[in-house]
């Protein structure tokens, strides 16, 4: 059996008891980055052989891992944070499981996408997840123009080094577009910045963003909620 195990996106207390049980009983644990995962597993007092499984080796390692599972090994798969295969390694391995008839299961657990979506208070009945935005401004603009024209919420991952540039791109063609920048989810300095694209571009120009970021684009018809006057701006 190969089990895809979500790990905390920030707060280590968010791991499930079932996830800990699977990791404790695994013969091997496949990790996106063993250097990142080793301290996490040590925190839970789990000591198992680790196998590196990342974007650059997943294609040729997937069959080897699947064959180990078919022969009887219990294999757990984790990424650096959140759900494996969601903008992380795991998709090609699961595809190999299906191709070779290997048993697999996916555990529910932490997800930056759903956490940010609910916390933004943008419409949740229908949404689009676009993964990481392109590093190229032209491609980013095309994707963002499309997102701003939709009647559902769009969710993206973005680098703290590019978020200001991205907000400025939106502000150029849709300055009043409702936007949410969700930072450091589940961590000590978690924040949700809601406002128009123009407002948030001005805010982050004065205060550089840090940490992991989820960018949410609301439907253009969405009405931003005015904060209580006692709450600081943004």
N, C-alpha and C positions, 0 to 999 in steps of 0.2 A: 504494500500500500504506500502510495505517495500522498502526503498530507500537506496542503498549502496553508501555512499558519500566519495570520496577521500578527504583527508586533506593534507596540505602542508608537504613536507618532510623536510623542513627547513625554508625557507622564508615564513612568514605568508601572504605575498601579493599574493601568488600563488593560493589561493583558488578562485573558480569561483563564479560569482554572483548567478548562479543557485544553487550551493551547499549551499550558505548562505541563500537563499530563502527556500530551503527544511529544513534546520536545524531550521530556525526561525518559520516555520509552523508545525514542528513535535510535536506530543503529548508526545513522549518520544524519547530519543537519547540513543542508545546502544553504549557503549564505551569499548574499550579493557582495559583501565585503567582510571577510573573516575578522579583520582588525576592528571593524565597527561592531560586529555581532558578539565577539568574544566577551567584552565587558558586560554586555546585556545579559548573556547567558550565565556568566559568573555571578551576577547580581541575584539570579534565581537559583544559584547553586546547581547548575546543569553543566556537566562536563562530558561532552560527546565529540567524536571526530567531526571536524568541519570540512566541507568541500566548497570551494569557491565556485559560484555560479553567477556570472554577470553577463552583460550585453555582448561582450567580446568573445565569450567562450560557450555560451548557452547552446548555440546551434550544433556544435560537435560534441558537447558533453551530455546533451539531453538523452540520446539513445543509451549511452553507458549507464546513466542513472536509472533509466527505465528498466534496463536489463537486470540491474541489481534488485529492483523492486520485484520483478517477475520471479527472481530466484528466492525471494523471501525476506529481503531486507525491509525494515520499516524506515522510511525516509521522510524527514520533515523538510519543508522548503520555506525559508523566510527571506525577506528583503531587508534593506536598512531600516525601513519604517513603513507601517501600514500594510495594505493588502498586496501580496506578491502578484505580479503581472499587470497591476495598474500603474502604468508609466515606470515599471520596474521589471526585472527578469521574472520569468515564470510562464509566460504565454507559450513559448516554443516547447518548453518541457511538458506542459499540459497537453499540447497538441500531439507530442510524441506518445504520451500515455494513451490517448485515444487511438492513435495509429497502430500501436502494438498491443492494445487490449489490456493495459496495466490498470489495476484498480487505483483510483484516486478519490480524494475528497477535499473540499475547501471549507475551512472553518470561518465562521463570521467573526468580525472583530473591528478594530480601529480603522478608520478611513478618513483622510484629510478632506476628501471630496464631500462626503455627506456631513461631516462636522461643520465645515465652512458653509455649506449650503443652508443648513438649518440655522446656524448662528448668524448668518447675514440677514435673515428675515426677508430675503427675496423669495418670490414665488417658488414653491417646491413641488407642485403637482406635476410639473413637466420641466425637464432641464437637459442641458447638453454638456458633456465633459469633453474638452478638447486637448487634455494633456498639457505638455509644456508648449508654450508659445515659441515661435521661431526666433532665432537670433537675428534674422534679417528683417529690417524695418518694413520693407515692401510686403513681405509675406505676412508679417504681423498685422499690418494695417488692413490687408485684405480680409484676414480672419476676424479682426475686431469690427470692421465695418459690417460684416455679415452678422456677427453676434448682436450688434446694436439694433439691427433691423428685425430681430426675431421677437415672437410673443412668448418666449420662455427664457428662463435664466440660463446663462452660459458660464461655465466654470473652467478655469485654467490654472496651471501652475506657472509661476513666474519667479525669476531670480531677483533678489533684492538689488542687484546691480543694474537691472534693466527696468524695474517697476516704474521709475520716474519717466523714462523714455516712453514706456508703454502708455502711461497715463496722459502724457503730452500728445501722443498720437491720437488717442480718443478725443482729447479736448480740441484738437484741430478741426475735426469734422462733426463732433457731437458734444459740445461743451456742457450741455445740461443732462447728459446721459447718467442715470443712477449707477453708481459703482460701489463695490465693497472690496476693501483690501484686508484680508484676514491674515494675521501674522502669528507665528509661534503658537499654533493651536495646541491646547492642553498644557502648555508650559507656563512658567511663572509670569512671563511678560506677554501673555496672550492679549491681542487687541483686535477689535473689529473697527475699521475706519470706513464709515459710510458717508457718501456725499456725491455731488456731481463730479464728472471727470475733471472739469476746470478747477473746482475747489480742492480735490485731492491732489492734483498736479501741483498746485500752489503749496499745499501742506507739505508734501514730500520733497519739494524743492528746498524748503527751509529746514526740514528734519529728515535726514537720510534714513531710509528703511534698512532694517537689519533682520536677520533670521529668515526662516522659511515662510513663503508667501503663497496664498491662494487668492487669485483675482476673480471676482464675480461681476458679471455684467447683467443687470436686471433688464427686463423688458422695458422699452422706452415709455410704456404707459404706466409703469410703476411709480407710485407717489412716495417719495422719501418722507420718513417720519421726522418731524422737527424735534430735536433733543430738548429735554427739560432745561430751562435757563440756568440751572445750577451746575449743569454738566459742561465741562470744558469742551471747546471746539475740537471736532474730530477726535 
